[in-house]
Amino acid sequence: MSNDEWARIRKDNHKEVERRRRGNINEGINELGRIVPNGSGEKAKGAILSRAVQYIHHLKENEARNIEKWTLEKLLMDQAMGDLQGQLEEMRRMWDEERVARQRAEAELELLRGHTAGAVAAAAAAAATNAPAPAVPPAAAGSAGAKDNGKRDRDEEGAQNEEKTGSEEERAKRPRVE
C-alpha cells in the first residue's frame, strides 16, 4: 500500500467517523426537541439547545420548591402526629382513670347492697321474733333502702314516744291535767 492510498483510506475513515458523530449529535438534538416543551416552535439546533437549558433550570427550581414544600409538610405532619399521640395518651389515661373509678363504684355498690340485704334480713328476722332490729349502718342507708328507712324512722319515733309517755293503758289510768 502506497502512502497516497493509505492517506486516502485514513481520510475516508475520518469522514465516516465524523459523519456518525454528527448523526448522533443531530439525533440527540432532535430528541431534545421532542421532549422539551416547544414554546416558539423553532427547529434550529441552537434554539432547541437553548430551550432545553431553560427547561432544565425550570425543572431544578421546581424540584427545589417541591423539596422545600415537602420538608415543611413533613415537619407539620410530624408535629400533628406528635400532638395526636399526646392526645391519644391523655385519652387512654382518662379512660383508665374512669375504668378504675367505675370499678370502685361498682364494688362499693355491691358492698352497700350486701350490707343493706343483710340489714333487711336481720330486721325481718327480728320482727318475726319480736326482738329489736339491729341498727343499719349509715353507709348502708343509701337510696336502695330509702322507703324502708322512712318507715323504720316512724316506727322508732313511735317507740320513743311510748317510752316517754308509757303505754295507752298506763295513760288511761293517769289523771288528766288540763
C-alpha positions in Angstrom: 0.0 0.0 0.0 1.3 3.3 -1.0 1.5 6.4 1.0 -1.2 8.2 -1.0 -3.5 5.2 -0.8 -3.0 5.0 3.0 -3.8 8.8 3.4 -6.9 8.4 1.3 -8.2 5.5 3.3 -7.4 7.3 6.5 -9.2 10.4 5.2 -12.3 8.3 4.3 -12.4 6.6 7.7 -12.2 10.0 9.4 -15.0 11.3 7.2 -17.2 8.3 8.2 -16.4 8.7 11.9 -17.2 12.4 11.7 -20.5 11.7 9.8 -21.5 9.2 12.6 -20.6 11.8 15.3 -22.8 14.5 13.6 -25.6 12.0 13.1 -25.5 11.1 16.9 -25.5 14.8 17.8 -28.4 15.6 15.4 -30.4 12.6 16.8 -29.8 13.9 20.4 -30.8 17.4 19.5 -34.0 16.1 17.7 -34.9 14.0 20.7 -34.4 17.1 23.0 -36.7 19.0 20.6 -39.4 16.3 21.1 -39.0 16.1 24.9 -38.7 19.8 25.8 -42.0 21.8 25.6 -41.9 23.8 22.4 -42.7 27.5 23.2 -41.8 29.1 19.8 -41.8 26.0 17.5 -38.3 26.6 16.2 -36.5 23.7 14.7 -33.0 25.2 14.8 -30.4 23.3 16.7 -29.3 26.3 18.7 -32.9 27.2 19.7 -33.6 23.6 20.7 -30.5 23.5 22.9 -31.4 26.9 24.4 -34.9 25.7 25.3 -33.5 22.5 26.8 -31.2 24.5 29.1 -34.1 26.8 30.2 -36.3 23.8 30.8 -33.7 22.0 32.9 -33.3 25.2 35.0 -37.1 25.3 35.4 -37.2 21.7 36.5 -34.4 22.2 39.0 -36.2 25.2 40.5 -39.5 23.2 40.7 -37.6 20.4 42.4 -36.1 22.8 45.0 -39.5 24.3 45.7 -41.1 20.9 46.0 -38.4 19.7 48.3 -38.9 22.7 50.5 -42.7 22.3 50.4 -42.4 18.6 51.2 -40.0 19.2 54.0 -42.4 21.8 55.5 -45.3 19.4 55.1 -43.4 16.6 56.7 -42.5 18.8 59.7 -46.1 19.9 60.0 -47.2 16.3 59.7 -44.7 15.1 62.3 -45.9 17.8 64.7 -49.5 16.9 64.1 -48.7 13.2 64.7 -46.9 14.2 67.9 -50.0 16.2 69.1 -52.3 13.3 68.2 -50.1 10.8 70.0 -50.2 13.1 73.1 -54.0 13.4 72.9 -54.2 9.6 72.5 -52.1 9.0 75.6 -54.2 11.5 77.5 -57.4 9.8 76.4 -56.0 6.4 77.4 -55.0 7.8 80.8 -58.5 9.3 81.3 -60.1 6.0 80.1 -58.1 4.1 82.6 -59.0 6.5 85.4 -62.7 6.3 84.5 -62.5 2.5 84.4 -60.9 2.3 87.8 -63.4 4.8 89.2 -66.3 2.7 87.7 -64.9 -0.5 89.2 -64.6 1.2 92.6 -68.2 2.5 92.4 -69.4 -1.0 91.3 -67.5 -2.6 94.2 -68.9 0.0 96.7 -72.4 -0.6 95.3 -72.1 -4.3 95.7 -70.8 -3.7 99.3 -73.7 -1.5 100.0 -76.2 -4.0 98.5 -74.7 -6.7 100.7 -75.0 -4.6 103.9 -78.5 -3.5 103.0 -79.6 -7.0 102.2 -78.0 -8.2 105.5 -79.7 -5.5 107.5 -83.1 -6.1 105.9 -82.8 -9.8 106.5 -81.8 -9.1 110.2 -84.7 -6.7 110.6 -87.1 -9.3 109.2 -85.8 -12.0 111.5 -86.0 -9.6 114.4 -89.6 -8.7 113.5 -90.5 -12.4 113.4 -89.1 -13.0 116.8 -90.2 -9.6 118.3 -86.6 -8.7 119.0 -85.3 -5.2 118.5 -84.0 -4.7 114.9 -80.3 -4.1 114.5 -79.3 -0.6 113.5 -78.5 -0.1 109.8 -75.0 1.4 109.3 -75.2 4.8 107.7 -73.2 3.6 104.7 -75.9 1.0 104.0 -78.7 3.6 104.3 -78.5 4.6 100.7 -81.1 5.2 98.1 -81.8 1.5 97.7 -83.5 1.3 101.2 -85.0 4.8 101.3 -88.6 3.5 101.7 -87.7 1.1 104.4 -85.7 3.8 106.3 -88.6 6.2 106.3 -90.9 3.5 107.8 -88.3 2.4 110.3 -87.8 6.1 111.4 -91.5 6.5 112.0 -91.7 3.2 114.0 -88.7 4.3 116.1 -90.2 7.7 116.8 -93.4 5.9 117.9 -91.5 3.6 120.2 -89.6 6.6 121.7 -92.9 8.5 122.3 -94.3 5.4 124.0 -91.3 5.2 126.3 -91.8 8.8 127.3 -95.5 8.7 127.9 -96.0 5.0 128.6 -98.4 2.6 127.0 -102.0 3.5 126.3 -103.3 1.6 129.3 -100.9 3.5 131.6 -102.0 6.8 130.2 -105.7 5.9 130.7 -105.0 5.2 134.4 -103.3 8.6 135.0 -105.4 11.6 135.8 -105.7 14.2 133.1 -104.2 17.6 133.7 -106.0 20.4 132.0 
